[in-house]
Amino acid sequence: MINLVLFGPPGAGKGTQSSYLSRAYQLVHLSTGEILRDEIAAGTEIGHKAKDIIARGELVPDTMVIDLIQLKLDKNPSAKGFLFDGFPRTVPQALALDKLLVHYGRNVSAMLSLEVTKEVLIARLMGRGTTSGRSDDADRRIIENRIEVYREKTEPLIKYYKDAGKYEAVNGEGSVEDITGRLKECIDRLPKNKKETYS
């Protein structure tokens, strides 16, 4: 059983790589970005709140994201594992995720961090903005703010997972296939954890 956190700044390629890895290892892909966009498209109360926050390039509050993640965990009790894409983004979220997983007899196997330079990130996001229809991908100022928010609020997660012995830095530049290969090498080195029972 493998439970992975795929980590990296906006434009690092988390969504693309998550699609490949979730199929290769039969993991349930949980993308907070996709979950939130679904809520926005459905016009739910949480979707309306999230829309304004995302448009400013800011992070959605922890409580909102954690509630959505718990709903997804509840719906997949027999999953072989989960791939968390875009979550956790803060240390409090990581602590909440650990607590949630203990409830299901699971734990995080590793945090795989895609390392990409700022200029490559901006180029990727601006390019994506021409086809995605996402306003936060089309404005360089918003993109730079998203990257800055990431640096300030999410990089402390690196220390959190390093201290837990679960951090793996992965070069996130190059072809999609090369990056996938590097990620698979890291995953294949991980012990395959059996589901544990907690009292």
C-alpha positions as CSV (number, residue, x, y, z in Angstrom):
1,M,0.0,0.0,0.0
2,I,1.4,3.4,-1.1
3,N,0.1,6.8,-0.2
4,L,2.0,9.6,-1.9
5,V,2.1,13.4,-1.7
6,L,3.1,14.9,-5.0
7,F,4.5,18.3,-4.2
8,G,5.7,21.3,-6.2
9,P,4.9,24.9,-7.2
10,P,2.2,25.9,-9.7
11,G,3.3,24.7,-13.1
12,A,5.6,21.9,-11.8
13,G,3.6,19.3,-13.6
14,K,1.8,17.7,-10.7
15,G,-1.4,17.1,-12.6
16,T,0.2,15.5,-15.6
17,Q,2.5,13.2,-13.5
18,S,-0.4,12.3,-11.1
19,S,-2.4,10.9,-14.1
20,Y,0.5,8.6,-15.1
21,L,1.4,7.5,-11.6
22,S,-2.2,6.9,-10.4
23,R,-2.7,4.5,-13.4
24,A,0.7,2.8,-13.0
25,Y,0.3,2.1,-9.3
26,Q,-3.5,1.8,-9.2
27,L,-3.8,4.8,-6.8
28,V,-6.8,7.0,-6.3
29,H,-5.8,10.4,-7.5
30,L,-7.0,13.2,-5.2
31,S,-6.4,16.7,-6.8
32,T,-7.6,19.5,-4.5
33,G,-7.5,21.8,-7.6
34,E,-9.8,19.5,-9.5
35,I,-12.1,19.0,-6.6
36,L,-12.4,22.7,-6.0
37,R,-12.9,23.4,-9.7
38,D,-15.8,20.8,-9.7
39,E,-17.3,22.6,-6.8
40,I,-17.0,26.0,-8.6
41,A,-18.5,24.5,-11.8
42,A,-21.4,23.0,-9.8
43,G,-22.1,26.4,-8.2
44,T,-22.0,25.1,-4.6
45,E,-21.6,27.3,-1.6
46,I,-18.0,26.2,-1.1
47,G,-17.4,26.7,-4.8
48,H,-18.5,30.3,-4.7
49,K,-16.2,31.0,-1.8
50,A,-13.3,29.2,-3.4
51,K,-13.7,31.0,-6.7
52,D,-12.9,34.5,-5.3
53,I,-9.9,33.2,-3.3
54,I,-8.4,31.3,-6.3
55,A,-8.9,34.3,-8.6
56,R,-6.6,36.3,-6.2
57,G,-3.9,33.6,-6.4
58,E,-4.3,32.8,-2.7
59,L,-4.7,29.5,-0.9
60,V,-8.1,28.1,0.0
61,P,-8.5,27.8,3.9
62,D,-7.4,24.6,5.5
63,T,-10.7,23.7,6.9
64,M,-12.4,23.9,3.5
65,V,-9.8,21.7,1.8
66,I,-9.6,19.1,4.6
67,D,-13.4,18.6,4.6
68,L,-13.3,17.9,0.9
69,I,-10.4,15.4,1.3
70,Q,-12.2,13.5,4.1
71,L,-15.2,13.1,1.9
72,K,-13.0,11.5,-0.9
73,L,-11.4,9.2,1.6
74,D,-14.7,8.1,2.9
75,K,-15.8,7.2,-0.6
76,N,-12.8,5.0,-1.3
77,P,-12.4,2.7,1.8
78,S,-10.9,-0.2,-0.3
79,A,-8.4,1.8,-2.3
80,K,-4.9,0.4,-2.7
81,G,-3.5,3.8,-2.0
82,F,-3.9,7.5,-2.7
83,L,-1.9,10.1,-4.6
84,F,-2.5,13.5,-3.1
85,D,-1.9,16.2,-5.7
86,G,-1.9,19.8,-4.4
87,F,-2.5,18.7,-0.8
88,P,-1.2,19.2,1.8
89,R,0.0,22.7,1.1
90,T,0.7,23.8,4.7
91,V,2.1,22.1,7.8
92,P,-1.3,22.3,9.5
93,Q,-2.8,20.5,6.5
94,A,0.0,17.8,6.7
95,L,-0.8,17.3,10.4
96,A,-4.5,17.0,9.5
97,L,-3.8,14.5,6.7
98,D,-1.7,12.4,9.0
99,K,-4.6,12.3,11.5
100,L,-7.1,11.4,8.8
101,L,-5.0,8.6,7.5
102,V,-4.4,7.1,10.9
103,H,-8.2,6.8,11.1
104,Y,-8.2,4.7,8.0
105,G,-5.2,2.6,9.0
106,R,-2.9,4.4,6.6
107,N,0.1,6.8,6.5
108,V,2.0,8.9,4.0
109,S,4.7,6.8,2.3
110,A,6.6,9.7,0.8
111,M,6.4,13.2,-0.4
112,L,7.9,13.6,-3.9
113,S,8.9,17.2,-4.6
114,L,9.1,18.3,-8.2
115,E,11.9,20.9,-8.4
116,V,11.5,23.5,-11.3
117,T,13.0,26.9,-11.7
118,K,10.8,30.0,-11.5
119,E,11.2,31.0,-15.2
120,V,10.2,27.5,-16.4
121,L,7.2,27.6,-14.1
122,I,6.0,31.0,-15.5
123,A,6.6,29.8,-19.1
124,R,4.6,26.6,-18.5
125,L,1.7,28.4,-16.9
126,M,1.5,31.2,-19.5
127,G,1.5,28.5,-22.2
128,R,-1.2,26.6,-20.3
129,G,-3.2,29.8,-20.0
130,T,-3.7,30.0,-23.8
131,T,-5.6,26.7,-23.8
132,S,-6.9,26.0,-20.2
133,G,-9.4,28.9,-20.0
134,R,-8.1,29.6,-16.4
135,S,-7.8,33.3,-15.7
136,D,-5.1,32.5,-13.0
137,D,-2.9,31.0,-15.8
138,A,-3.1,34.0,-18.1
139,D,-1.9,36.9,-15.9
140,R,1.8,37.0,-15.1
141,R,1.2,39.1,-12.0
142,I,-1.2,36.5,-10.6
143,I,1.2,33.6,-11.6
144,E,4.1,35.3,-9.8
145,N,1.9,35.9,-6.7
146,R,0.9,32.2,-6.7
147,I,4.6,31.2,-6.8
148,E,5.4,33.6,-4.0
149,V,2.5,32.2,-1.9
150,Y,3.9,28.8,-2.5
151,R,7.4,29.8,-1.4
152,E,6.1,31.4,1.8
153,K,3.5,29.0,2.9
154,T,4.2,25.6,1.4
155,E,8.0,25.2,1.5
156,P,7.9,24.6,5.3
157,L,6.4,21.2,4.3
158,I,9.8,20.2,3.0
159,K,11.2,20.4,6.5
160,Y,8.2,18.6,7.9
161,Y,8.6,15.6,5.6
162,K,12.4,15.6,5.8
163,D,12.1,15.3,9.6
164,A,9.8,12.4,9.0
165,G,12.3,10.8,6.6
166,K,9.7,10.9,3.8
167,Y,11.1,13.7,1.5
168,E,12.3,13.0,-2.0
169,A,13.4,15.8,-4.3
170,V,12.9,15.0,-8.0
171,N,14.1,17.1,-11.0
172,G,10.9,18.3,-12.6
173,E,12.4,19.7,-15.8
174,G,12.8,17.8,-19.1
175,S,10.4,15.6,-21.0
176,V,7.2,14.3,-19.4
177,E,8.6,10.7,-19.9
178,D,11.9,11.6,-18.2
179,I,10.2,13.1,-15.2
180,T,7.8,10.1,-14.9
181,G,10.8,7.8,-15.0
182,R,12.5,9.7,-12.1
183,L,9.4,9.6,-10.0
184,K,8.9,5.9,-10.6
185,E,12.5,5.2,-9.5
186,C,11.7,6.9,-6.2
187,I,8.4,5.1,-5.8
188,D,9.8,1.7,-6.6
189,R,12.3,2.1,-3.8
190,L,9.6,2.5,-1.2
191,P,8.5,-0.4,1.0
192,K,5.0,-1.6,0.2
193,N,3.2,-1.0,3.5
194,K,0.4,-3.3,4.5
195,K,-2.7,-1.8,6.0
196,E,-2.3,-1.3,9.7
197,T,-5.0,-1.4,12.4
198,Y,-5.0,1.4,14.9
199,S,-7.0,1.4,18.2
